[in-house]
Amino acid sequence: DVAIRVRELLEEVGVNVVMTRYDDRVVVLDERLKIANRAKPALFASIHFNSAPNLEAEGIETYVLTPPIAVSSNDSLSSLKQGRLSGNRCDYANFEIGYLLQRKLVADLQLVDRGLKRARFKVLTELPCPGILVEGGFLSNEKEALLVNTPVFRQRLAKSLANAIIDLLPEE
């Protein structure tokens, strides 16, 4: 729902959007990467809602691909053995875009800032462009789940994401 709302807002201002899925069907991560690589986008955004065993966990977090030889936010030191992935060619842009997008989402939505994080999520590893993965709130948190369930909040989230993407896309 949020991704479709973002697409509509971006297309209204002339941004070409390619979706990896249009409904709730499963699209395996390798196929999502193939779609992104065929489309050659300026930016890849993966939009999610979070869940955690800690039912008090709340807020928004944005992930970017972990640079080579660095520890991921959700890894142990064993991740230091990871080498360079093709998505790492955009490390600087990933960080800048992730940071600016996270800041805008928190300011617009007034939710807890869980920060910019690094991970080697499959969907970020082989991108031809900068990529971010956004967690727009915790469905495991009763308060946030109620908020996310409202069309008004989902539209606010979509508008914030779309505006951030428009601000971050290169000038043509």
Backbone as ProteinMPNN parsed JSONL, in Angstrom:
{"seq_chain_A": "DVAIRVRELLEEVGVNVVMTRYDDRVVVLDERLKIANRAKPALFASIHFNSAPNLEAEGIETYVLTPPIAVSSNDSLSSLKQGRLSGNRCDYANFEIGYLLQRKLVADLQLVDRGLKRARFKVLTELPCPGILVEGGFLSNEKEALLVNTPVFRQRLAKSLANAIIDLLPEE", "coords_chain_A": {"N_chain_A": [[0.827, -1.195, 0.0], [1.876, 1.291, 0.878], [4.071, 1.551, -0.863], [2.784, 1.655, -3.341], [1.385, 4.037, -3.023], [3.584, 5.783, -2.829], [4.66, 5.451, -5.397], [2.556, 6.567, -6.967], [2.641, 9.272, -6.122], [5.238, 9.98, -6.936], [5.089, 9.561, -9.707], [3.27, 11.54, -10.377], [4.836, 13.814, -10.516], [6.432, 13.274, -12.623], [8.411, 11.303, -12.307], [9.875, 8.307, -13.29], [8.853, 5.168, -12.3], [9.683, 1.919, -11.311], [8.328, -0.979, -10.156], [9.019, -3.729, -7.97], [7.137, -5.462, -7.176], [3.548, -5.564, -7.271], [1.513, -6.279, -5.678], [0.509, -8.471, -2.976], [1.936, -10.769, -3.535], [4.651, -13.142, -3.398], [7.885, -12.192, -4.231], [10.897, -13.381, -4.932], [14.085, -12.526, -3.486], [16.335, -12.55, -5.218], [15.081, -12.219, -7.684], [14.019, -9.657, -7.388], [16.376, -8.182, -7.379], [17.213, -8.699, -10.008], [15.193, -7.39, -11.449], [15.688, -4.746, -10.652], [18.286, -4.397, -11.688], [17.812, -4.655, -14.442], [16.206, -2.428, -14.877], [17.849, -0.278, -14.341], [17.864, 1.898, -12.327], [17.89, 5.238, -10.814], [17.774, 5.255, -8.122], [17.172, 2.839, -5.592], [14.583, 1.745, -3.596], [13.459, 0.019, -0.833], [10.622, -0.782, 0.872], [9.363, -1.305, 4.057], [7.723, -2.704, 7.009], [8.491, -3.078, 10.415], [9.17, -5.674, 12.876], [9.489, -7.073, 16.117], [10.731, -9.121, 18.823], [10.738, -7.733, 21.216], [8.167, -6.044, 22.362], [7.946, -3.394, 22.883], [9.603, -2.04, 21.189], [10.031, 0.588, 18.889], [9.561, 3.003, 16.218], [11.318, 4.516, 13.396], [13.615, 3.25, 11.04], [16.406, 3.29, 8.836], [18.132, 1.428, 6.443], [21.301, 0.865, 4.917], [23.626, -0.599, 2.591], [26.239, -2.398, 4.1], [29.55, -1.236, 4.235], [32.575, -2.709, 2.751], [34.498, -4.876, 4.833], [33.47, -3.904, 7.191], [31.476, -3.881, 10.191], [28.147, -4.951, 10.31], [25.059, -3.434, 11.388], [23.43, -5.353, 12.474], [24.992, -7.605, 12.833], [27.613, -9.928, 13.814], [31.115, -9.866, 14.693], [32.005, -11.606, 12.785], [31.182, -10.819, 10.317], [33.131, -9.253, 9.29], [34.618, -10.666, 7.559], [33.433, -10.448, 5.163], [33.675, -9.525, 1.799], [34.038, -7.073, -0.809], [31.03, -6.083, -2.288], [28.994, -5.797, -5.246], [27.154, -3.753, -4.9], [28.507, -2.09, -3.194], [29.862, -0.166, -4.612], [28.471, 2.131, -4.518], [28.713, 3.183, -1.984], [29.241, 5.73, -0.694], [27.15, 7.368, -1.683], [24.98, 5.792, -0.845], [25.139, 6.067, 1.951], [24.844, 8.886, 2.269], [22.3, 9.364, 1.094], [20.704, 7.609, 2.618], [21.027, 8.713, 5.2], [19.952, 11.345, 4.873], [17.332, 10.728, 4.08], [16.366, 9.263, 6.302], [16.48, 11.261, 8.275], [14.569, 13.083, 7.265], [12.187, 11.531, 7.286], [11.827, 11.038, 10.052], [11.545, 13.668, 11.003], [9.241, 14.519, 9.602], [7.273, 12.628, 10.361], [7.391, 12.436, 13.075], [8.186, 10.27, 14.697], [9.964, 7.844, 16.725], [13.453, 8.02, 16.336], [15.311, 5.606, 15.091], [17.584, 5.51, 13.746], [20.193, 5.528, 11.164], [21.238, 2.601, 9.702], [23.445, -0.184, 9.04], [23.528, -2.963, 6.859], [23.851, -6.2, 5.361], [21.707, -6.876, 3.669], [20.171, -8.972, 1.349], [18.742, -7.777, -0.766], [19.994, -5.354, -1.093], [22.555, -5.856, -1.932], [23.542, -6.243, -4.616], [23.013, -4.059, -6.259], [22.625, -1.703, -9.008], [22.803, 0.905, -8.411], [22.489, 3.562, -5.923], [21.016, 2.383, -2.866], [18.371, 1.915, -0.506], [16.794, 0.648, 2.457], [13.847, 0.933, 4.075], [12.35, 0.908, 7.232], [9.269, 1.444, 8.308], [8.067, 1.624, 10.844], [6.947, -0.287, 13.729], [5.157, -3.201, 13.568], [4.799, -4.958, 15.565], [4.538, -3.47, 17.809], [1.983, -2.294, 19.7], [0.869, 0.344, 19.689], [2.127, 1.559, 17.419], [1.318, -0.236, 15.448], [-1.43, 0.215, 15.322], [-1.37, 2.834, 14.362], [-0.061, 2.529, 11.851], [-2.008, 1.09, 10.594], [-3.81, 2.942, 9.724], [-5.107, 4.713, 6.948], [-4.463, 7.418, 6.72], [-1.984, 7.761, 8.075], [-0.37, 6.057, 6.505], [-0.454, 7.434, 4.104], [0.828, 9.806, 4.848], [3.386, 8.791, 5.42], [4.065, 7.804, 2.875], [4.054, 10.216, 1.435], [6.138, 11.626, 2.683], [8.307, 9.913, 2.1], [8.227, 10.008, -0.747], [8.687, 12.767, -1.207], [11.259, 13.018, -0.108], [12.688, 11.334, -1.825], [12.335, 12.672, -4.269], [13.746, 15.017, -3.678], [16.295, 13.913, -3.516], [16.921, 12.749, -5.943], [18.978, 12.902, -8.884], [19.431, 15.955, -10.712], [17.909, 16.5, -13.881]], "CA_chain_A": [[0.0, 0.0, 0.0], [2.728, 2.484, 0.945], [4.856, 1.62, -2.091], [1.887, 2.11, -4.413], [1.16, 5.465, -2.765], [4.818, 6.486, -3.207], [4.709, 5.434, -6.864], [1.602, 7.542, -7.491], [3.154, 10.611, -5.845], [6.401, 10.224, -7.784], [4.662, 9.662, -11.104], [2.602, 12.839, -10.545], [5.842, 14.836, -10.842], [7.193, 12.825, -13.782], [9.454, 10.324, -12.012], [9.587, 6.962, -13.78], [8.957, 4.224, -11.187], [9.559, 0.488, -11.609], [8.045, -1.714, -8.917], [9.392, -5.148, -8.015], [5.868, -6.183, -7.024], [2.388, -4.669, -7.258], [0.519, -6.841, -4.772], [1.101, -9.219, -1.864], [2.588, -12.021, -3.941], [6.063, -13.239, -3.037], [8.897, -12.063, -5.279], [12.145, -13.729, -4.253], [15.046, -11.422, -3.468], [17.135, -12.573, -6.442], [14.27, -11.654, -8.77], [13.956, -8.207, -7.16], [17.65, -7.638, -7.854], [17.2, -8.761, -11.476], [14.32, -6.301, -11.907], [16.423, -3.483, -10.438], [19.411, -4.307, -12.616], [17.275, -4.409, -15.789], [15.622, -1.077, -14.937], [18.918, 0.713, -14.183], [17.271, 3.072, -11.669], [18.752, 6.217, -10.142], [17.689, 4.938, -6.7], [16.362, 1.675, -5.242], [14.014, 1.879, -2.253], [12.699, -1.131, -0.37], [9.783, -0.233, 1.936], [8.921, -2.378, 4.953], [7.367, -2.423, 8.404], [9.318, -3.888, 11.279], [8.602, -6.496, 13.931], [10.544, -7.464, 17.053], [10.271, -9.816, 20.034], [10.504, -6.677, 22.201], [6.935, -5.38, 21.926], [8.092, -1.952, 23.126], [10.422, -1.446, 20.116], [9.233, 1.498, 18.065], [10.274, 3.999, 15.453], [11.705, 4.383, 11.994], [15.036, 3.067, 10.784], [16.773, 3.151, 7.438], [19.324, 0.607, 6.257], [22.09, 0.914, 3.691], [24.56, -1.711, 2.508], [27.452, -2.282, 4.901], [30.798, -1.165, 3.446], [33.452, -3.877, 2.932], [35.311, -5.017, 6.043], [32.82, -3.202, 8.314], [30.47, -4.662, 10.899], [26.767, -4.514, 10.094], [24.309, -3.105, 12.603], [22.783, -6.559, 13.002], [25.932, -8.712, 12.671], [28.722, -10.113, 14.748], [32.404, -9.561, 14.069], [32.255, -12.532, 11.682], [30.878, -10.154, 9.057], [34.336, -8.595, 8.796], [35.165, -11.502, 6.493], [32.727, -10.119, 3.93], [34.428, -8.693, 0.865], [33.326, -6.028, -1.548], [29.881, -6.496, -3.088], [28.835, -4.807, -6.322], [26.421, -2.606, -4.363], [29.41, -1.209, -2.451], [30.386, 0.933, -5.438], [27.659, 3.314, -4.204], [28.734, 3.347, -0.527], [29.115, 7.123, -0.265], [25.784, 7.805, -1.999], [24.072, 5.054, 0.038], [25.165, 6.694, 3.273], [24.274, 10.234, 2.201], [20.866, 9.246, 0.825], [20.085, 6.997, 3.795], [21.032, 9.687, 6.293], [19.002, 12.427, 4.589], [15.981, 10.17, 4.071], [16.011, 8.96, 7.688], [16.244, 12.542, 8.955], [13.299, 13.644, 6.781], [11.075, 10.713, 7.768], [11.642, 11.284, 11.488], [11.031, 15.041, 11.161], [7.874, 14.6, 9.072], [6.331, 11.719, 11.014], [7.53, 12.586, 14.524], [8.323, 8.975, 15.349], [11.278, 7.611, 17.316], [14.535, 7.895, 15.369], [16.153, 4.44, 15.373], [18.854, 5.78, 13.087], [20.677, 4.936, 9.924], [21.93, 1.358, 10.057], [24.108, -0.875, 7.935], [23.264, -4.403, 6.809], [24.087, -6.845, 4.067], [20.451, -7.472, 3.208], [20.324, -9.449, -0.031], [18.14, -6.854, -1.722], [20.883, -4.197, -1.253], [23.934, -6.27, -2.214], [23.977, -6.267, -6.023], [22.289, -2.998, -6.963], [23.395, -0.884, -9.938], [22.572, 2.291, -8.013], [22.306, 3.654, -4.469], [19.828, 1.68, -2.389], [17.999, 2.036, 0.902], [15.684, -0.163, 2.938], [13.189, 1.709, 5.125], [11.398, 0.26, 8.138], [8.403, 2.572, 8.635], [7.393, 1.475, 12.129], [6.893, -1.658, 14.23], [3.837, -3.826, 13.651], [4.754, -5.695, 16.831], [4.241, -2.477, 18.841], [0.539, -2.068, 19.579], [0.606, 1.747, 19.327], [2.521, 1.799, 16.031], [0.489, -1.063, 14.565], [-2.692, 0.947, 15.135], [-1.053, 3.991, 13.521], [0.222, 2.035, 10.504], [-3.259, 0.577, 10.046], [-4.668, 4.033, 9.245], [-4.734, 5.246, 5.638], [-3.878, 8.763, 6.883], [-0.564, 7.61, 8.378], [0.317, 5.472, 5.349], [-0.305, 8.503, 3.116], [1.881, 10.705, 5.359], [4.647, 8.095, 5.21], [4.321, 7.802, 1.431], [4.379, 11.587, 1.016], [7.474, 11.928, 3.181], [9.245, 9.145, 1.278], [8.244, 10.552, -2.111], [9.348, 14.074, -1.191], [12.684, 12.79, 0.118], [13.237, 10.769, -3.061], [12.383, 13.755, -5.258], [14.872, 15.894, -3.3], [17.57, 13.212, -3.639], [17.208, 12.327, -7.311], [19.823, 13.851, -9.615], [18.763, 16.879, -11.659], [18.021, 16.057, -15.286]], "C_chain_A": [[0.873, 1.26, 0.0], [3.524, 2.639, -0.343], [4.002, 2.114, -3.261], [1.589, 3.597, -4.251], [2.391, 6.294, -3.163], [4.919, 6.561, -4.721], [3.79, 6.498, -7.455], [2.104, 8.969, -7.302], [4.358, 10.946, -6.726], [6.006, 10.395, -9.248], [3.941, 10.977, -11.385], [3.581, 13.942, -10.936], [6.8, 14.35, -11.933], [8.337, 11.861, -13.513], [9.002, 8.956, -12.533], [9.847, 5.976, -12.641], [8.779, 2.802, -11.712], [9.388, -0.217, -10.27], [8.539, -3.158, -9.072], [8.189, -6.037, -7.746], [4.74, -5.161, -6.848], [1.295, -5.137, -6.308], [1.239, -7.668, -3.717], [1.717, -10.555, -2.26], [4.065, -11.973, -3.547], [6.92, -13.082, -4.294], [10.229, -12.302, -4.575], [13.171, -12.615, -4.429], [15.916, -11.383, -4.717], [16.373, -11.958, -7.618], [14.137, -10.137, -8.618], [15.237, -7.539, -7.649], [17.718, -7.651, -9.375], [16.352, -7.633, -12.052], [15.047, -4.963, -11.785], [17.562, -3.336, -11.435], [18.957, -4.084, -14.054], [16.797, -2.972, -15.931], [16.673, 0.024, -14.889], [18.411, 2.005, -13.53], [18.332, 4.026, -11.123], [18.819, 5.906, -8.649], [16.801, 3.712, -6.52], [15.884, 1.868, -3.814], [13.164, 0.655, -1.951], [11.948, -0.685, 0.887], [9.166, -1.371, 2.747], [8.331, -1.806, 6.239], [8.046, -3.478, 9.248], [8.494, -4.732, 12.245], [9.752, -6.918, 14.832], [9.947, -8.228, 18.225], [9.98, -8.822, 21.165], [9.302, -5.852, 21.734], [6.944, -3.883, 22.173], [8.909, -1.27, 22.032], [9.534, -0.606, 19.222], [10.141, 2.383, 17.231], [10.619, 3.591, 14.031], [13.204, 4.154, 11.931], [15.247, 2.851, 9.294], [18.081, 2.378, 7.371], [19.983, 0.913, 4.919], [23.06, -0.27, 3.732], [25.817, -1.42, 3.328], [28.677, -2.191, 3.986], [31.656, -2.409, 3.684], [34.257, -3.762, 4.227], [34.738, -4.225, 7.224], [31.785, -4.126, 8.934], [29.092, -4.08, 10.592], [26.101, -4.229, 11.423], [23.727, -4.342, 13.261], [23.671, -7.79, 12.916], [26.871, -8.846, 13.858], [30.014, -9.755, 14.021], [32.722, -10.498, 12.906], [31.982, -11.886, 10.327], [32.087, -9.423, 8.495], [34.973, -9.383, 7.66], [34.507, -11.189, 5.151], [33.593, -9.209, 3.065], [33.535, -7.637, 0.239], [32.209, -6.668, -2.369], [29.664, -5.44, -4.166], [28.062, -3.581, -5.844], [27.295, -1.644, -3.588], [29.995, -0.089, -3.305], [29.617, 2.235, -5.178], [27.697, 3.651, -2.712], [28.526, 4.797, -0.08], [27.69, 7.627, -0.5], [24.77, 7.094, -1.113], [23.977, 5.752, 1.392], [24.496, 8.068, 3.248], [22.755, 10.19, 2.016], [20.145, 8.667, 2.033], [19.967, 7.968, 4.948], [19.975, 10.774, 6.063], [17.561, 11.925, 4.618], [15.511, 9.87, 5.494], [15.663, 10.239, 8.441], [14.892, 13.141, 8.566], [12.107, 12.853, 7.311], [10.785, 10.988, 9.243], [11.047, 12.674, 11.715], [9.568, 15.131, 10.728], [6.874, 13.809, 9.898], [6.366, 11.792, 12.531], [7.489, 11.251, 15.259], [9.74, 8.847, 15.894], [12.305, 7.378, 16.203], [15.431, 6.729, 15.779], [17.456, 4.497, 14.586], [19.069, 5.128, 11.742], [21.524, 3.736, 10.308], [22.524, 0.723, 8.813], [23.794, -2.362, 8.021], [23.593, -4.924, 5.422], [22.814, -7.589, 3.639], [20.597, -7.795, 1.729], [19.845, -8.416, -1.044], [19.01, -5.605, -1.952], [22.248, -4.565, -1.835], [24.402, -6.101, -3.65], [23.273, -5.196, -6.851], [23.198, -2.223, -7.908], [23.374, 0.604, -9.564], [22.548, 2.36, -6.485], [21.005, 2.971, -4.056], [19.633, 1.855, -0.895], [16.869, 1.065, 1.205], [15.117, 0.569, 4.146], [12.24, 0.816, 5.915], [10.542, 1.374, 8.725], [7.635, 2.474, 9.941], [7.297, -0.001, 12.478], [5.459, -2.163, 14.336], [3.683, -4.628, 14.934], [4.487, -4.768, 18.024], [2.779, -2.077, 18.674], [0.206, -0.649, 19.109], [0.949, 2.012, 17.859], [1.704, 0.971, 15.057], [-0.85, -0.384, 14.296], [-2.487, 2.133, 14.202], [-0.864, 3.553, 12.067], [-1.049, 1.546, 9.827], [-4.172, 1.686, 9.52], [-4.19, 4.528, 7.88], [-4.066, 6.633, 5.737], [-2.381, 8.652, 7.169], [0.193, 7.063, 7.173], [0.507, 6.516, 4.25], [0.773, 9.486, 3.557], [3.261, 10.091, 5.15], [5.022, 8.122, 3.732], [4.729, 9.185, 0.944], [5.784, 11.974, 1.469], [8.533, 11.194, 2.361], [9.368, 9.725, -0.128], [8.97, 11.894, -2.152], [10.854, 13.929, -0.977], [13.34, 12.259, -1.153], [13.351, 11.845, -4.123], [13.565, 14.685, -4.959], [16.221, 15.247, -3.575], [17.916, 12.794, -5.065], [18.074, 13.363, -8.02], [18.995, 14.721, -10.552], [18.95, 16.364, -13.074], [18.307, 17.206, -16.194]], "O_chain_A": [[0.639, 2.183, -0.78], [3.64, 3.748, -0.865], [4.468, 2.909, -4.078], [1.546, 4.333, -5.237], [2.263, 7.365, -3.756], [5.231, 7.617, -5.272], [4.196, 7.246, -8.343], [2.006, 9.787, -8.216], [4.481, 12.072, -7.207], [6.527, 11.268, -9.942], [3.991, 11.481, -12.507], [3.201, 14.899, -11.611], [7.856, 14.946, -12.144], [9.157, 11.621, -14.4], [7.89, 8.509, -12.252], [10.943, 5.952, -12.08], [7.845, 2.518, -12.462], [10.209, -0.065, -9.366], [8.486, -3.732, -10.16], [8.214, -7.229, -8.052], [4.949, -4.055, -6.349], [0.272, -4.47, -6.151], [2.459, -7.569, -3.582], [1.991, -11.387, -1.395], [4.645, -10.899, -3.387], [6.698, -13.761, -5.296], [10.638, -11.513, -3.723], [13.126, -11.86, -5.401], [16.21, -10.303, -5.23], [16.957, -11.26, -8.446], [14.142, -9.413, -9.613], [15.198, -6.468, -8.256], [18.231, -6.706, -9.974], [16.743, -6.993, -13.028], [15.021, -4.148, -12.707], [17.776, -2.249, -11.971], [19.639, -3.397, -14.814], [16.962, -2.363, -16.988], [16.422, 1.14, -15.345], [18.519, 3.082, -14.118], [19.503, 3.673, -10.988], [19.797, 6.249, -7.983], [15.796, 3.562, -7.214], [16.688, 2.127, -2.918], [12.266, 0.301, -2.715], [12.569, -0.257, 1.859], [8.536, -2.276, 2.2], [8.421, -0.61, 6.517], [8.162, -4.635, 8.842], [7.291, -4.53, 12.406], [10.874, -7.103, 14.359], [8.79, -8.012, 18.584], [9.081, -9.047, 21.975], [9.421, -5.049, 20.808], [6.043, -3.175, 21.722], [8.911, -0.041, 21.948], [8.438, -1.017, 18.842], [11.337, 2.499, 17.501], [10.274, 2.513, 13.547], [13.972, 4.775, 12.666], [14.392, 2.31, 8.592], [19.013, 2.633, 8.134], [19.311, 1.185, 3.923], [23.281, -0.864, 4.787], [26.381, -0.329, 3.253], [28.817, -2.991, 3.061], [31.492, -3.09, 4.697], [34.638, -2.668, 4.643], [35.471, -3.912, 8.162], [31.281, -5.04, 8.282], [28.902, -2.864, 10.614], [26.532, -4.728, 12.462], [23.551, -4.373, 14.479], [23.165, -8.912, 12.925], [26.914, -8.009, 14.759], [29.985, -9.382, 12.848], [33.623, -10.21, 12.118], [32.489, -12.347, 9.304], [32.07, -9.013, 7.334], [35.769, -8.845, 6.89], [34.992, -11.631, 4.11], [34.171, -8.239, 3.554], [32.432, -7.36, 0.708], [32.42, -7.667, -3.056], [30.107, -4.302, -4.011], [28.296, -2.478, -6.339], [26.895, -0.507, -3.338], [30.572, 0.852, -2.761], [30.064, 3.312, -5.573], [26.802, 4.339, -2.219], [27.721, 5.059, 0.814], [27.094, 8.242, 0.384], [23.801, 7.71, -0.67], [22.886, 5.994, 1.909], [23.674, 8.374, 4.112], [22.019, 10.898, 2.704], [19.095, 9.171, 2.433], [18.927, 8.042, 5.602], [19.194, 11.081, 6.963], [16.672, 12.612, 5.121], [14.377, 10.19, 5.85], [14.665, 10.291, 9.159], [14.158, 13.642, 9.418], [11.117, 13.445, 7.741], [9.629, 11.152, 9.632], [10.142, 12.833, 12.534], [8.753, 15.749, 11.411], [5.75, 14.263, 10.114], [5.475, 11.27, 13.202], [6.846, 11.117, 16.301], [10.613, 9.65, 15.564], [12.053, 6.635, 15.255], [16.224, 6.853, 16.712], [18.324, 3.637, 14.741], [18.276, 4.32, 11.258], [22.423, 3.843, 11.142], [22.153, 1.051, 7.686], [23.791, -2.949, 9.103], [23.608, -4.177, 4.443], [22.852, -8.771, 3.297], [21.091, -6.977, 0.953], [20.49, -8.211, -2.073], [18.781, -4.873, -2.915], [23.02, -3.676, -2.195], [25.584, -5.834, -3.87], [22.974, -5.417, -8.024], [24.396, -2.093, -7.655], [23.865, 1.449, -10.312], [22.584, 1.324, -5.821], [20.022, 2.979, -4.797], [20.591, 1.933, -0.125], [16.088, 0.705, 0.325], [15.825, 0.799, 5.127], [11.44, 0.073, 5.348], [11.02, 2.161, 9.543], [6.643, 3.18, 10.124], [7.535, -0.865, 11.634], [4.652, -1.625, 15.094], [2.566, -4.943, 15.344], [4.237, -5.245, 19.131], [2.386, -1.576, 17.62], [-0.639, -0.464, 18.233], [0.158, 2.619, 17.137], [1.421, 1.427, 13.949], [-1.346, -0.408, 13.17], [-3.331, 2.409, 13.349], [-1.445, 4.146, 11.158], [-1.148, 1.587, 8.601], [-5.209, 1.391, 8.926], [-2.993, 4.738, 7.682], [-3.204, 6.968, 4.924], [-1.587, 9.375, 6.568], [1.278, 7.547, 6.85], [1.513, 6.493, 3.542], [1.553, 9.954, 2.728], [4.198, 10.783, 4.751], [6.162, 8.427, 3.381], [5.644, 9.314, 0.131], [6.534, 12.585, 0.708], [9.54, 11.786, 1.971], [10.473, 9.912, -0.638], [9.786, 12.127, -3.044], [11.638, 14.644, -1.6], [14.434, 12.694, -1.513], [14.368, 11.924, -4.812], [14.292, 15.089, -5.866], [17.197, 15.949, -3.841], [19.077, 12.516, -5.364], [17.925, 14.562, -7.788], [17.991, 14.278, -11.11], [20.015, 15.856, -13.426], [18.432, 17.02, -17.404]]}, "name": "protein", "num_of_chains": 1, "seq": "DVAIRVRELLEEVGVNVVMTRYDDRVVVLDERLKIANRAKPALFASIHFNSAPNLEAEGIETYVLTPPIAVSSNDSLSSLKQGRLSGNRCDYANFEIGYLLQRKLVADLQLVDRGLKRARFKVLTELPCPGILVEGGFLSNEKEALLVNTPVFRQRLAKSLANAIIDLLPEE"}
